[in-house]
Amino acid sequence: MNLFDVYPLINVTPVKALGSKLWDEKGDEYTDLYGGHAVISIGHSHPHFNQRIKDQLDKITFYSNSVHIPIQQQLAKKLGEMSGYPDFNLFLCNSGAEANENALKLASFSTGKSGFISFSGAFHGRTSGAVVLTDNPKIIAPSNQRGDAYILPWGNSEAVETQLKAGNIAGIIIEGIQGVGGIQVPSPEFLLTLSKLAKEYGAKLILDEVQSGYGRTGKFFAHQWVEGLVPDLITMAKGMGNGYPIGGVLIHPDFKASYGLLGTTFGGNHLACAAGLAVLEVIESEKLMTHAEKMGEYLIAELNEIPGVTEVRGKGLMIGVDLDRDAAPVRSELVTKYKIFTGSSAGKQTIRLLPPLNIGINELSSFIDSLKKILD
């Protein structure tokens, strides 16, 4: 049996990882400035993370959500404290797409409506509800097509209000910062207008923080850079488990739970919660949000001084770098010659940077020097 061929692969086979470093089967060392799509938040093989998992393995690894699982409540309490949303409720699942699916379902249940709005450049997942709100026709199958999913122009609040006036809109979903779309940062004015319009027309505002959350931007969630913005639903995954599959939805207390409304078999299992707690504990103890903000400021300032770089966008350690040329050959040379992983985006001239939050300044300086040499 062969694997179903779904991705073009970088010709590297990592066999060991620690912090922001990877090693292949030949012993060559690489610097990871991509974190496997922003998943590695506290660094590869962090000793506290590993120990948390090992300790949980010796107790119990899994039972379904038909029994009491106290570690779920421990995770919810810690997450509420660190995120600044202690009054919200938490639904645990397994991935970002699944988090978004459940947020869409909650918005639809609550409003009694079926339609949704997203924005150009959006990526919300590959599952049936999330994919139709993702701005990539190539991954939307005929069975996913629906007439009440509207992908509107980025930043155009007038188009949003026009669609809301037409009726039947259950919710608006937007990324805290667009990831796949090339690190596009929504303006505070746009986000606040979306919140106002959602309330005015009886829709729910969903902040997709799957990639932009968990301290990556220097705040726990990217939307928290906007003072006064409180979404109805916040979705999370990626950096939440540092490589262990876990996702979640933060749910405004106005939503009322009922048995059977949502459900999951694997979501919130013992190992996933141990991973989730370890991530929060490391972010807190190592002050990684402050570190991410500081490293991001350094990196953005240095990138803006490089000839051949046309634009730099982002916050903290979620950065998009536009070049004056196709980025693919540059990324390839970074890997093959300088042993540095970076990411792509929908824009062919964009490099995406999503390193572990504990990345050091030496690794970032080496990347800057390497990029200068390539672009010169």
Kinemage of the C-alpha trace (Angstrom):
@kinemage 1
@onewidth
@group {chain A} dominant
@subgroup {mainchain}
@vectorlist {calphas} color= white
{ca met a 1} P 0.000 0.000 0.000
{ca asn a 2} L 1.207 3.515 -0.828
{ca leu a 3} L 0.364 6.761 0.909
{ca phe a 4} L -2.155 9.008 -0.824
{ca asp a 5} L -0.014 11.732 -2.399
{ca val a 6} L -1.316 15.034 -1.027
{ca tyr a 7} L 1.659 17.384 -0.527
{ca pro a 8} L 4.808 18.359 -2.436
{ca leu a 9} L 7.533 17.386 0.026
{ca ile a 10} L 10.756 19.122 1.076
{ca asn a 11} L 13.560 16.636 0.470
{ca val a 12} L 14.513 16.376 4.145
{ca thr a 13} L 13.751 13.566 6.614
{ca pro a 14} L 13.920 14.852 10.208
{ca val a 15} L 14.629 12.121 12.754
{ca lys a 16} L 15.363 14.217 15.844
{ca ala a 17} L 14.326 17.646 17.107
{ca leu a 18} L 15.083 19.895 20.066
{ca gly a 19} L 14.056 23.494 20.610
{ca ser a 20} L 14.253 25.274 17.253
{ca lys a 21} L 16.577 22.641 15.744
{ca leu a 22} L 15.968 19.574 13.583
{ca trp a 23} L 18.389 16.826 12.516
{ca asp a 24} L 17.980 14.578 9.490
{ca glu a 25} L 19.007 10.943 9.080
{ca lys a 26} L 22.480 12.048 7.933
{ca gly a 27} L 23.027 14.134 11.066
{ca asp a 28} L 22.663 17.498 9.289
{ca glu a 29} L 21.269 20.243 11.539
{ca tyr a 30} L 18.455 22.576 10.468
{ca thr a 31} L 16.904 25.677 12.049
{ca asp a 32} L 13.103 25.547 12.169
{ca leu a 33} L 11.472 28.897 11.401
{ca tyr a 34} L 8.175 27.307 10.419
{ca gly a 35} L 7.257 25.008 13.294
{ca gly a 36} L 5.286 22.614 11.101
{ca his a 37} L 2.612 25.202 10.201
{ca ala a 38} L 2.850 27.099 13.536
{ca val a 39} L 2.287 23.912 15.556
{ca ile a 40} L 5.552 23.902 17.521
{ca ser a 41} L 4.880 26.674 20.014
{ca ile a 42} L 7.224 25.876 22.929
{ca gly a 43} L 9.989 24.209 20.938
{ca his a 44} L 10.554 20.635 19.826
{ca ser a 45} L 10.917 18.004 22.557
{ca his a 46} L 10.614 20.505 25.391
{ca pro a 47} L 11.587 18.591 28.567
{ca his a 48} L 8.541 19.741 30.567
{ca phe a 49} L 6.228 18.833 27.687
{ca asn a 50} L 7.838 15.417 27.280
{ca gln a 51} L 7.664 14.715 31.003
{ca arg a 52} L 3.988 15.691 31.183
{ca ile a 53} L 3.195 13.208 28.400
{ca lys a 54} L 5.321 10.454 29.951
{ca asp a 55} L 3.706 10.903 33.365
{ca gln a 56} L 0.230 10.744 31.855
{ca leu a 57} L 1.138 7.613 29.881
{ca asp a 58} L 1.847 5.837 33.141
{ca lys a 59} L -1.618 6.733 34.506
{ca ile a 60} L -4.298 6.595 31.793
{ca thr a 61} L -4.061 7.600 28.145
{ca phe a 62} L -7.689 7.590 27.044
{ca tyr a 63} L -11.273 7.132 27.955
{ca ser a 64} L -14.226 8.658 26.136
{ca asn a 65} L -16.201 11.669 27.321
{ca ser a 66} L -18.740 9.398 29.019
{ca val a 67} L -16.802 9.619 32.313
{ca his a 68} L -15.305 12.358 34.498
{ca ile a 69} L -11.916 13.535 33.196
{ca pro a 70} L -10.569 16.003 35.793
{ca ile a 71} L -7.573 17.060 33.676
{ca gln a 72} L -10.036 18.659 31.241
{ca gln a 73} L -11.193 21.023 33.977
{ca gln a 74} L -7.576 21.762 34.928
{ca leu a 75} L -6.856 22.715 31.320
{ca ala a 76} L -9.995 24.859 31.093
{ca lys a 77} L -9.109 26.744 34.282
{ca lys a 78} L -5.535 27.419 33.184
{ca leu a 79} L -6.607 28.414 29.690
{ca gly a 80} L -9.236 30.789 31.050
{ca glu a 81} L -6.692 32.489 33.283
{ca met a 82} L -4.004 32.863 30.623
{ca ser a 83} L -6.263 33.804 27.717
{ca gly a 84} L -8.152 36.473 29.618
{ca tyr a 85} L -11.469 34.694 29.030
{ca pro a 86} L -12.177 33.004 32.393
{ca asp a 87} L -15.954 33.397 31.970
{ca phe a 88} L -16.076 31.630 28.599
{ca asn a 89} L -16.724 27.890 28.275
{ca leu a 90} L -14.402 25.432 26.538
{ca phe a 91} L -15.249 22.687 24.052
{ca leu a 92} L -12.292 20.412 23.325
{ca cys a 93} L -11.785 18.703 19.977
{ca asn a 94} L -8.896 17.475 17.827
{ca ser a 95} L -7.966 20.013 15.135
{ca gly a 96} L -8.450 23.526 13.829
{ca ala a 97} L -10.906 22.468 11.143
{ca glu a 98} L -12.946 20.597 13.745
{ca ala a 99} L -12.884 23.649 16.034
{ca asn a 100} L -14.208 25.816 13.216
{ca glu a 101} L -16.888 23.261 12.301
{ca asn a 102} L -18.189 23.303 15.865
{ca ala a 103} L -18.078 27.092 16.064
{ca leu a 104} L -20.108 27.330 12.858
{ca lys a 105} L -22.586 24.807 14.237
{ca leu a 106} L -22.972 26.726 17.511
{ca ala a 107} L -23.573 29.990 15.663
{ca ser a 108} L -26.192 28.314 13.490
{ca phe a 109} L -27.911 26.627 16.438
{ca ser a 110} L -27.988 29.888 18.364
{ca thr a 111} L -29.310 32.116 15.577
{ca gly a 112} L -31.494 29.643 13.731
{ca lys a 113} L -29.799 30.762 10.496
{ca ser a 114} L -27.573 28.868 8.050
{ca gly a 115} L -25.473 31.417 6.130
{ca phe a 116} L -21.904 32.512 6.857
{ca ile a 117} L -19.479 35.206 5.763
{ca ser a 118} L -15.716 34.831 5.411
{ca phe a 119} L -13.122 36.840 3.502
{ca ser a 120} L -10.805 36.707 0.523
{ca gly a 121} L -7.568 34.955 1.405
{ca ala a 122} L -9.245 32.981 4.202
{ca phe a 123} L -8.238 29.487 5.239
{ca his a 124} L -10.500 27.834 7.811
{ca gly a 125} L -9.954 24.133 7.152
{ca arg a 126} L -10.631 21.285 4.733
{ca thr a 127} L -13.763 19.752 6.281
{ca ser a 128} L -17.215 20.281 4.790
{ca gly a 129} L -18.366 23.451 6.564
{ca ala a 130} L -14.966 25.089 6.978
{ca val a 131} L -13.738 24.435 3.444
{ca val a 132} L -16.598 26.258 1.742
{ca leu a 133} L -15.537 29.384 3.678
{ca thr a 134} L -11.906 28.868 2.613
{ca asp a 135} L -10.808 30.962 -0.354
{ca asn a 136} L -9.377 28.156 -2.479
{ca pro a 137} L -11.726 26.683 -5.117
{ca lys a 138} L -9.297 23.806 -5.776
{ca ile a 139} L -10.060 22.179 -2.421
{ca ile a 140} L -13.845 22.666 -2.466
{ca ala a 141} L -15.513 19.508 -3.796
{ca pro a 142} L -18.937 19.598 -5.473
{ca ser a 143} L -20.453 18.053 -2.351
{ca asn a 144} L -19.188 21.025 -0.311
{ca gln a 145} L -20.816 23.660 -2.492
{ca arg a 146} L -23.616 25.666 -0.912
{ca gly a 147} L -25.454 28.848 -1.787
{ca asp a 148} L -25.283 30.612 1.568
{ca ala a 149} L -21.517 30.798 2.102
{ca tyr a 150} L -20.132 34.174 1.088
{ca ile a 151} L -16.419 34.972 0.703
{ca leu a 152} L -16.353 38.780 0.693
{ca pro a 153} L -13.512 41.205 -0.099
{ca trp a 154} L -10.951 41.564 2.699
{ca gly a 155} L -11.499 44.724 4.719
{ca asn a 156} L -14.774 45.671 3.027
{ca ser a 157} L -17.270 46.314 5.814
{ca glu a 158} L -19.817 47.751 3.349
{ca ala a 159} L -19.993 44.412 1.543
{ca val a 160} L -20.487 42.699 4.911
{ca glu a 161} L -23.402 44.938 5.851
{ca thr a 162} L -25.011 44.469 2.449
{ca gln a 163} L -24.895 40.687 2.901
{ca leu a 164} L -26.191 40.908 6.468
{ca lys a 165} L -29.105 43.028 5.305
{ca ala a 166} L -30.040 40.278 2.840
{ca gly a 167} L -30.680 38.056 5.857
{ca asn a 168} L -30.030 34.449 6.952
{ca ile a 169} L -26.450 35.064 8.153
{ca ala a 170} L -25.612 33.050 11.272
{ca gly a 171} L -22.046 34.260 11.622
{ca ile a 172} L -18.948 36.023 10.376
{ca ile a 173} L -15.661 34.103 10.601
{ca ile a 174} L -12.285 35.803 10.304
{ca glu a 175} L -8.718 34.889 11.208
{ca gly a 176} L -6.999 36.950 13.906
{ca ile a 177} L -4.238 37.249 11.315
{ca gln a 178} L -4.545 35.417 8.013
{ca gly a 179} L -1.930 32.687 7.787
{ca val a 180} L -2.150 30.861 4.455
{ca gly a 181} L -3.358 34.127 2.919
{ca gly a 182} L 0.101 35.606 3.446
{ca ile a 183} L 0.035 37.074 6.986
{ca gln a 184} L -2.641 39.689 6.382
{ca val a 185} L -3.414 41.678 9.547
{ca pro a 186} L -7.006 42.970 9.810
{ca ser a 187} L -7.242 46.576 10.924
{ca pro a 188} L -8.689 47.256 14.386
{ca glu a 189} L -11.393 49.367 12.753
{ca phe a 190} L -12.453 46.496 10.507
{ca leu a 191} L -12.653 43.983 13.363
{ca leu a 192} L -14.606 46.373 15.587
{ca thr a 193} L -16.995 47.133 12.725
{ca leu a 194} L -17.561 43.404 12.169
{ca ser a 195} L -18.371 43.013 15.870
{ca lys a 196} L -20.817 45.915 15.735
{ca leu a 197} L -22.510 44.673 12.566
{ca ala a 198} L -22.804 41.122 13.905
{ca lys a 199} L -24.626 42.387 17.000
{ca glu a 200} L -26.827 44.700 14.938
{ca tyr a 201} L -27.976 41.972 12.561
{ca gly a 202} L -28.166 39.059 15.008
{ca ala a 203} L -25.095 37.165 13.788
{ca lys a 204} L -22.160 35.694 15.725
{ca leu a 205} L -18.549 36.822 15.334
{ca ile a 206} L -16.097 33.899 15.167
{ca leu a 207} L -12.390 34.620 15.561
{ca asp a 208} L -10.326 31.863 13.985
{ca glu a 209} L -7.143 31.909 16.102
{ca val a 210} L -6.008 28.444 15.007
{ca gln a 211} L -2.726 29.774 13.638
{ca ser a 212} L -2.544 33.240 15.213
{ca gly a 213} L -3.357 32.240 18.791
{ca tyr a 214} L -1.490 30.800 21.748
{ca gly a 215} L 0.938 33.654 22.287
{ca arg a 216} L 2.315 33.742 18.747
{ca thr a 217} L 1.727 37.470 18.251
{ca gly a 218} L 2.754 38.598 21.744
{ca lys a 219} L -0.846 38.521 22.995
{ca phe a 220} L -2.573 35.251 23.794
{ca phe a 221} L -4.858 35.794 20.792
{ca ala a 222} L -4.106 38.118 17.886
{ca his a 223} L -7.483 39.851 18.180
{ca gln a 224} L -6.516 40.998 21.686
{ca trp a 225} L -4.364 43.690 20.099
{ca val a 226} L -7.741 45.362 19.414
{ca glu a 227} L -9.013 47.010 22.571
{ca gly a 228} L -12.632 46.297 23.388
{ca leu a 229} L -13.102 43.438 20.934
{ca val a 230} L -14.888 40.419 22.454
{ca pro a 231} L -15.874 37.702 19.936
{ca asp a 232} L -18.733 35.294 20.440
{ca leu a 233} L -16.586 32.270 19.595
{ca ile a 234} L -12.813 31.743 19.408
{ca thr a 235} L -11.268 28.705 17.739
{ca met a 236} L -7.838 27.240 18.549
{ca ala a 237} L -5.523 24.352 17.650
{ca lys a 238} L -1.968 24.165 16.185
{ca gly a 239} L 0.255 25.638 18.940
{ca met a 240} L -2.212 24.426 21.568
{ca gly a 241} L -0.588 20.981 21.769
{ca asn a 242} L 2.975 21.555 20.475
{ca gly a 243} L 2.513 18.660 18.078
{ca tyr a 244} L -0.080 16.609 19.934
{ca pro a 245} L -3.455 16.838 18.105
{ca ile a 246} L -5.805 19.071 20.087
{ca gly a 247} L -8.219 21.858 19.254
{ca gly a 248} L -10.820 23.868 21.065
{ca val a 249} L -13.580 26.444 20.950
{ca leu a 250} L -13.928 29.205 23.524
{ca ile a 251} L -17.641 29.886 23.852
{ca his a 252} L -19.219 33.092 25.156
{ca pro a 253} L -21.334 32.476 28.278
{ca asp a 254} L -24.448 33.659 26.395
{ca phe a 255} L -24.449 30.279 24.613
{ca lys a 256} L -26.345 27.628 26.554
{ca ala a 257} L -25.160 24.023 26.461
{ca ser a 258} L -27.484 21.053 26.075
{ca tyr a 259} L -26.761 17.338 25.878
{ca gly a 260} L -26.039 16.244 22.324
{ca leu a 261} L -25.564 19.772 20.955
{ca leu a 262} L -21.849 19.069 20.430
{ca gly a 263} L -19.880 15.876 20.879
{ca thr a 264} L -16.536 14.178 20.341
{ca thr a 265} L -14.918 10.819 21.027
{ca phe a 266} L -11.243 11.755 21.133
{ca gly a 267} L -11.527 15.447 22.001
{ca gly a 268} L -10.143 16.325 25.425
{ca asn a 269} L -8.579 12.911 26.027
{ca his a 270} L -6.104 12.532 28.880
{ca leu a 271} L -2.959 12.758 26.754
{ca ala a 272} L -4.240 15.750 24.781
{ca cys a 273} L -5.027 17.640 27.986
{ca ala a 274} L -1.602 16.797 29.420
{ca ala a 275} L -0.035 18.235 26.279
{ca gly a 276} L -2.265 21.301 26.450
{ca leu a 277} L -1.442 21.965 30.077
{ca ala a 278} L 2.290 21.563 29.437
{ca val a 279} L 2.151 24.168 26.671
{ca leu a 280} L 0.370 26.703 28.881
{ca glu a 281} L 2.744 26.068 31.777
{ca val a 282} L 5.806 26.635 29.593
{ca ile a 283} L 4.370 29.743 27.926
{ca glu a 284} L 3.716 31.164 31.389
{ca ser a 285} L 6.927 30.115 33.160
{ca glu a 286} L 9.240 31.104 30.309
{ca lys a 287} L 7.321 34.321 29.523
{ca leu a 288} L 7.098 33.289 25.877
{ca met a 289} L 4.477 35.855 24.870
{ca thr a 290} L 6.787 38.691 25.895
{ca his a 291} L 9.682 36.917 24.191
{ca ala a 292} L 7.684 36.400 20.981
{ca glu a 293} L 6.793 40.080 20.840
{ca lys a 294} L 10.413 41.135 21.402
{ca met a 295} L 11.860 38.700 18.848
{ca gly a 296} L 9.195 39.725 16.350
{ca glu a 297} L 10.056 43.402 16.699
{ca tyr a 298} L 13.727 42.597 16.075
{ca leu a 299} L 12.978 40.369 13.093
{ca ile a 300} L 10.561 42.793 11.417
{ca ala a 301} L 12.984 45.704 11.814
{ca glu a 302} L 15.875 43.703 10.323
{ca leu a 303} L 13.812 42.329 7.441
{ca asn a 304} L 12.675 45.811 6.443
{ca glu a 305} L 16.310 46.790 5.855
{ca ile a 306} L 17.092 44.011 3.367
{ca pro a 307} L 17.249 44.956 -0.337
{ca gly a 308} L 14.878 42.691 -2.234
{ca val a 309} L 12.291 42.665 0.565
{ca thr a 310} L 9.298 44.716 -0.574
{ca glu a 311} L 6.974 44.387 2.434
{ca val a 312} L 6.923 42.835 5.903
{ca arg a 313} L 3.644 42.125 7.710
{ca gly a 314} L 2.651 40.562 11.005
{ca lys a 315} L 2.969 40.698 14.761
{ca gly a 316} L 5.264 38.835 17.118
{ca leu a 317} L 6.490 35.612 15.550
{ca met a 318} L 3.837 35.460 12.824
{ca ile a 319} L 5.487 37.239 9.923
{ca gly a 320} L 5.019 37.445 6.170
{ca val a 321} L 7.924 38.621 3.998
{ca asp a 322} L 7.192 39.753 0.437
{ca leu a 323} L 10.095 39.576 -2.002
{ca asp a 324} L 10.759 41.246 -5.328
{ca arg a 325} L 10.848 37.763 -6.891
{ca asp a 326} L 9.294 34.311 -6.645
{ca ala a 327} L 9.812 33.031 -3.094
{ca ala a 328} L 9.987 29.304 -3.921
{ca pro a 329} L 13.621 29.272 -5.140
{ca val a 330} L 14.611 31.422 -2.145
{ca arg a 331} L 12.942 29.040 0.282
{ca ser a 332} L 14.587 26.102 -1.478
{ca glu a 333} L 18.036 27.669 -1.160
{ca leu a 334} L 17.407 28.475 2.501
{ca val a 335} L 16.802 24.761 3.116
{ca thr a 336} L 19.452 23.210 0.891
{ca lys a 337} L 22.325 25.658 1.391
{ca tyr a 338} L 21.676 27.304 4.756
{ca lys a 339} L 19.644 24.531 6.455
{ca ile a 340} L 16.719 26.810 7.420
{ca phe a 341} L 13.036 25.855 7.205
{ca thr a 342} L 10.541 28.579 6.232
{ca gly a 343} L 6.962 28.444 4.963
{ca ser a 344} L 5.044 29.309 1.832
{ca ser a 345} L 1.717 31.085 1.439
{ca ala a 346} L -0.940 31.704 -1.190
{ca gly a 347} L 1.179 34.581 -2.507
{ca lys a 348} L 4.014 33.287 -4.691
{ca gln a 349} L 6.354 36.061 -3.540
{ca thr a 350} L 5.723 35.571 0.184
{ca ile a 351} L 7.790 33.703 2.777
{ca arg a 352} L 5.937 32.801 5.968
{ca leu a 353} L 7.779 32.719 9.310
{ca leu a 354} L 6.202 30.828 12.244
{ca pro a 355} L 9.089 29.714 14.482
{ca pro a 356} L 8.806 28.267 17.998
{ca leu a 357} L 8.036 31.035 20.488
{ca asn a 358} L 11.315 30.386 22.333
{ca ile a 359} L 13.458 30.927 19.235
{ca gly a 360} L 16.760 32.655 20.038
{ca ile a 361} L 18.122 35.850 18.540
{ca asn a 362} L 21.156 33.973 17.187
{ca glu a 363} L 18.956 31.753 15.016
{ca leu a 364} L 17.048 34.779 13.743
{ca ser a 365} L 20.273 36.657 12.997
{ca ser a 366} L 21.578 33.681 11.019
{ca phe a 367} L 18.381 33.685 8.970
{ca ile a 368} L 18.712 37.417 8.283
{ca asp a 369} L 22.297 36.964 7.108
{ca ser a 370} L 21.358 34.005 4.913
{ca leu a 371} L 18.433 35.823 3.326
{ca lys a 372} L 20.648 38.830 2.572
{ca lys a 373} L 23.165 36.592 0.780
{ca ile a 374} L 20.461 34.945 -1.310
{ca leu a 375} L 18.778 38.209 -2.310
{ca asp a 376} L 22.025 40.051 -3.036
